């Protein structure tokens, strides 16, 4: 049931509300522009999406309340509801005791010692792609990084190679699903699904095709698996075979689909934006390359090298600040609670903008400026923990955060050791807000380094 809008009368309502649909059309048409405009109204604003009254949080301290201090007052919100038909009760969507048991079971696959063993897969997968380039070639960065990320997550977590036709199918279908999820956050899904539009048909078809791919891969893994393997899938199969009531065939499928979705939607965005920013700032690219050359001395990157690549880490961090892949999400209050001094009733949708938090001028001077040195130790100490959370925070913090950091750094270091990347146009690349904040068309010229 929608919460009464009079619950927090002192919270301003965003202008531009239309009769009946409220702000739904503006959010549906351009989510990032809409969220940014609402964020300008203040740290907490009211919006209306059809019959639903909701709040948008743009303040880092309030967001920390939602994700950490008062996390028990909240559950997954409407954006998560829209993707449940594909991800079910995978670790991204599950709640309470089921989520705790899943995290306990799956966490060892993401321990730093285990992630170190994935580094070779990350590096070698990237090297295979970069070695196929020709000097002066024009590369469309986002599709390239997307396919690379799918290969890495499948090989590392499930110890298998994904067939080329399956990778292409994921690339075709996943953006359709994620875009459909975002649109259904603005417009009641029942309305979209009741009218058999082309977009609605594509959305449900894409879910069906991805589900079919996932079930086939999981079935093959189950029948051909190495009983001595120690990857994520092996842990799930072993838990099922030992009689764990929370791990069924359906649950394993949902965990596979969750990891495939998370691994193919966030890191490609981060790697693409990092490449774009390096191309736009040749001085930063040269400095990063000099560090890579000094640390690696011409050999492939290893897990032991990553802590020494301090400037590379700062570049990636600044890229994640400017273009956080998970740019906006939401929660639903499960009890009456307080937020920013206002009473928020049970059942209220509370959206939040990580993009706005990462561009807060009171925390980040000149937030639109790419400045990796704002993450020097002495400057980083001035940034509150709550003002930088590209992977979330608290008990629902992304289980694959360390995996993602290692993957992005290893791929960027491997790229920088071999190639310069240069923009093909002076025209800025505009972000597109889907499930992740992805770049628009991003062709870049790759020039082989002469070392």
N, C-alpha and C positions, 0 to 999 in steps of 0.2 A: 504494500500500500504506500502511496506517495506521502511523504512527510508534509505536514502543514507548513506553508511558506511563512506563516506568522510566528514560527518557533523562534526565529532570531531576527526580529524586525529592524534592528539597527545595522544589519549587514546589508550593504547596498546591492540592489539588483542590477545586473548589467544592462545597459541600454540596448535598443535594437530588438526587443522582444516583439514578435508578431502574434496576432490573434491565433489561438488554438495551438499552433506549433511552437510558440515561444522562440527559443534560439536554435531549434533543431536544424533549420535549413542552413544557417550560418556555420554551425559546427559540421554539418554534413558536407558542405561545399569546400571548406578549407579549415580543417581542424586546428592546424598550427596558428594560423592567423587569428582564428576565433579565440583560442586559449590565450594568445599573447594580448589581444585587446581586452579580454576580461581581466587578465592579470594586472593590467594598468589601473583597474578600478580600486585595487587595494589587495591586501594579503588574503582576504576572504571575501568572496563575492557570491551572490546567488544567481543561478541561471535556471531556465525552464526548458525542458526538452519534451515537447508535447505536453501530456498531463503530468509529467514528472518534475518535481522541484528538487534541485540539487545545489551543491556548493562546490566552488572551485578554490582550492588552496594554492597560493603562490609564495608562501612564506616558509623558509626552511625550518624554523623552530616549530611551527604548527605541524609541518610534515613529519618532523621527528616525533612529535606526540602521537601521530597516527601510526607510524611504523614501528616505534620503539616504546616510548613511555606508556602509551595507552593502547598498545596493539591488541590486547584482549577485548577491547571495546569494539573492534572492527572485524569484518570478514571480507572475503573477496566480493567485489562489486559487479556491476552490470557488464563491464567490458569482458570480464572473465566468463560470465554466464553465456555470452554469445559464442564462445569457442568450446564450450563443454561438450558439444556433440562430437568434436574430433578428439579432444584431449581427456575427456571423462574425468576420473579422479587421479590423474597423474599428479606428480609432486607440485606442479605449478598451481593446481586448482584445489587440491585436497585441503581439509581443515582438521584442526584439533588432533586427536589421538592418531588418526590415520596418517596425517602429515608428519607427526613426530616419528612414527614407526618407519615411514618411508625414508625420512632423512637419516635416521640411524642406520638403516640398511644400506643406503646408497652413498653415504658420506665417505667411506673408505676409498671409493673409486675416484674421489676428488681431493684426497689428501695430497699434500705437497710432494710427498715422496712418490706417490703414484703418478701425479701429473708430470714429474720429472721424466718418467718413462715414456710419456706421450710426446716429449719434445722432439724426438727423432722423427716421429710421424708428421708433426707439424712442419718441421724444417724440410724434410724430404718431399712432402707433398707440394710445398711452396716451390722448392727448387725445380721439381719436374715441370711445373707450369712456367716458371721464369726462364728455364733453359730452352723452352720451345719458342721463345720470342726471337724476332730478328731486329737488328739494330735499326732504329728509326720507325719501328712499327707503331701503329696507332691501336691502342688497347682500350676497350670499354671497361673501365675498372670495376664497376659494381657487379655486373654479371660474372666477371672473372673471379672476384673475391667470393661471390656467392657459391659458385660451384666448388671452389677450393675449400670453403668452410664446411660444406656438406661432406666432402670427401674426408676431411680431418675428423669431424665429430663421429662419423660412422666407423672409420678405421680405428680411432683411439678408444672409443667407449664400447664398441661392439665387435672389434677385431675382425672386420670384414671389409671388403672393397665393394662399394656401391656401383652397380652397373651404370654405364653412361646414360642409357635410356631412362633409368630411374632418377638419376641426377637431373636430367632435363625435365622430367615430369614434376619433380619437386620444385624446380625453378619456375615452371609454368603455373603450377597450382598454388603454391604457398602464398605468393603475393595477392592472389585473388581472394584467398581465405582471409588473410590478415586485413586487407582493405575492406572486405565485407564485414568483418568484426567491428572495425572502426565506424563504418556507416550505421551498423545496427546499434551502436552506442548512442547515436543521435536520434534515430527513428525507431519506434517500436518494431522489433523484428516480425511480430505477427502481421503488421501492416505490409512490410516488405514481402513476406512470404505468401500473403494472401493474394497479392497481385503478382501474377507470373511474369515479372519483368525479365529482361535478358540478364541483368546483373544478378538477380536472385537465382536464376537457373544456373549461371556460371558459378556462383558461390557454392550451391549445394552439390553441383557436379564436381567441383574441385575438392571438396571435403571427401566425397565418395572415392575419387581417384587416389587421393593421398592415403585414405584408409586402406584401400586395396593394396597399394604398394607396401604400406607398413605391415599388414597382416602377412603378406607373402614373405617379406624379409625376415620377420620374427619366426615364422614357421620354418623357414630354411635354416635359420640359426639354431633353432631348437633341435632339428633333426641331424644337423651336421656338427654340432658344437664339440669343442674340446673340453672334456670334463675337468681338465687341470687348469683351464684358463682362469684368469683373475680379473677380467674386465667387468664392466657394469652389468652387461647382459648375463654373464656367468653367475654373478651374485644373485640376480633376480631369479634365474632358473633354479639355482640351488635352494633359495628360500621357498620357492613353490614346491619343489620336490620333497623338502623336509616337512611340509605340511603347514607352513605359515599361512594362516587364514586370510591375511591381507594381500597375499601375492597369488593371484590367479592368472590364467592365460589372458583374460581380458585386461587385468591390471598391468601385466607385462607389456601388452600392446600399447596401452595408454602411456606408460613410461617411455617407451620407444618413441611414440609420436611427440611426446613433450620434449624430449631431448633433441629430436630432429628439428622441431619448430624453433626451440630456443637457440640451437647451434647454427641454424641457417638464417636467422633474422637479425641477430644483434652484432656478432663479430664482423660479418661482411660490411655492415654499415660503418662500424668503427674503423676498419682497415681502409675503406674507400675514402672516408673523410680525412683520414691521416695522410693518405697519398695525395689527395687534393690540396691539403694545407702545405705539404712539403713542396708541391709543384708551384704553389702561389708564393712561397717564401724560400727562394733559392739559398739564402744565407743560412736558414735553419736546416735545409736539406744537406748543405755542405758540412755543417757542424755535426749533424747526426752521422753522416758518412765517415767523417774523420774519427768519431768515437768508435764506430763499428770496425773500422780498419785497425785502430789501435788495440782494441780488445780481442778481436778475432784473429788478427794477423794472417788473414787469408784462408782460414779454415772455417768449416761450417759451425754455426752457432750451437751451443749446448746449454743445458739447464744451468750449469755453473756460471755461464757467461751473463745471464740475464741481470743479476744484481749489479754487475759492473757496468751495464749499459744504462747509466743514470740519466743521461740526457735523452736517450731514446724513450725511457719511461716518462720523462717530463713531457715530451712531445705527444705521446699517446694520451697522457692524462689531460693535457690541454685540449686535445681533439675530443675526448670524451666529455669535457666540460662544455665546449662550444656546441657540439652536436651529440647529445646523449642519445644512444640508440633507443633506449626505453624512455621516451620523452614525456609521456603522460600516462597515468593509470588512475585507478580509483579503488575505493573501499566502500563498504556499506556498514553503517553502525548497527551493531547487534544489541546494544542497550542505549538508553539515554546517556549522553555524555556531554562534556564541555570541550569546546574548541575555540581558542582565542578569546576566552571569556564569554562565549555564547553557548546557550544550551542547544544541542543538536539531538533531536529525537531518534529513537530506535527506528531502523528501517530507512534512514536517509542515505542517499548516494552522495559521497564526498569524493570528487575528482581532484587530482593534484597534478601540477605541471612541474616536472623536473627541469624542463627547459627554462622555465621562468626562474626557478631557484638557482640554476647555474649561470643565469645572466643578471643576478641581483647586483645592482650598482653599489649597494652598501657593503657588499662582500668583495666583489670583483671590479676594481676600477677599470674603466673602458672594457666592458664585458664582450664587446664585439671585436676586440683586437686579439689576434692569435699571439700569445706570449707564453712560451713554455717555461720561461724563468719565473713565472709567478708560482711555480711549484718547486723552486729552490727551498731547501729545508727551513731557512729563516723566514721565508715568506709564506710557506705552506702552514706554518704554525699559526698564522693569523686567520686561516680559513676554518670556521667551525666544522666539526664532523658532519653536522646536519646540512651543510651547504654544498656538499659534494657526495652524491649517491647515485652514480650511474648504474649500479647493480642493486639498488635498494638498501635496506638496513634492517637490523633486528632479526627476529627469529625467521622471518620470511625472506631474508637476504638471499640473493641468487646462489644456489648451491654450486653453480659452475663459474663463480667469479674468478677464482684462481686459474681455472682452465682458460678462461677468456683472456685474462691478462697475459698469460704465458703465450697463448696462441698469437695474439695481436703483436706482441713484442718480437716473437721469433720470426713471424712472417715479414714484418716491416724491416727487421735487421737483415734478413736474407735478401729482401728486395734491394735495400740500400747498398748492400755489399757488391751488387752486380750492376745496378741500373740507376740512371737519373730518370726522374719522371718530370714531364713538362706539360703544362696546359696547352691545349690546342686552340684556345680562344681566350680573349680578355674578359669575356662575359662571365659574371659570377654564376656559380652553380647554386640553384635554389633547392632547399631541402623540401622533401615530400614527406608528409606525416602519414605513415601507415602504422602498422604495429611497431615498426622501428622508424627512426628518422633517417630516411634514405636519401641519397643525393639524386637529383634529376640526372639527365644524361651527362656522363662523366668520361668522355674520351680523353685520353692522355697519350702523349708520345713518349715512348721509352727509348732511351739512348744508353748504349752499353758503356759502362765506365772503363776508362783506360787507366789501370793501376800499375 
